[in-house]
């Protein structure tokens, strides 16, 4: 979806400020906008957190099964928290 939005913005004859103004004139509620921002931010924060996890693996740490499970849950939890913070800013 994000790729479609980006391609649509590139081929649109409108400028970015006009697109932002059009979205603002639709009068979406704050909750809807925050949810959309979370939807966009979560893949980026997940990729960032999982990248740090992979860096630890490159150092040879965290390969025990219980550590793998805990770090996986930590990545999802931390990515969710970071995306929530990013969506309310």
Secondary structure by P-SEA (a helix, b strand, c coil): caaaaaaaaaaccccaaaaaaaaaaccccaaaaaaaaaaaaaaaaaaaaaaaaaaaaaacccccaaaaaaaaaaaaaaaaaaaaaaaac
